[in-house]
């Protein structure tokens, strides 16, 4: 079974802290994604990566950065956490397109509360 | 990227067939149509994917007309456990679906 594992299910951090959210996948997927999900807003893409050390901004990258030093691990970094970053964060991975069908696999999510 | 439009919510009863339609007027030639399901406090889960005509698996069927400007997810004989949010996405495997863009989805509520 494909597994995408997020390091924490729940996190509480203080305003101004530097926060690391870790995501690991075990299927050798090229693509990895970070989303946040808020009530009424659906899933919004923060950053994605299609290869080691490669990253692309998604729709809402402000206040976030990412790191992908190894293929299996994709980290989301909140440089200075703020209360408006309280949200559910979801990581996903998918194989690179080969001309056929493909699907993305999601982690269970990290519910981050910034106080 | 092609934008999708789907109903915000739908209601059904146990045992009924549910059809959720998604509009994607600007779908590109190489785009596939994919549906995901999400339960509360969980990540989305792949349901079905197709390019044209009809695709069926053990969970659902996906109907895609010839012009591919819309698609319909069909859930046969729903149960209470099918209560979830359903997302329709379009994207090309040739770019690795490198930007999976989710809309707000359709909240399906199944009642006894």
Interface residues (C-beta under 8 A of the other chain):
Chain A: X4 X30 X31 X33 X35 X40 X41 X42 X43 X44 X45 X48 X50 X56 X58 X59 X88 X90 X91 X92 X94 X95 X96 X97 X98 X99 X100 X101 X102 X103 X104 X105 X106 X107 X108 X109 X111
Chain B: X32 X34 X36 X41 X42 X43 X44 X45 X46 X49 X51 X87 X92 X93 X94 X95 X96 X97 X98 X99 X100 X101 X102 X103 X104 X105
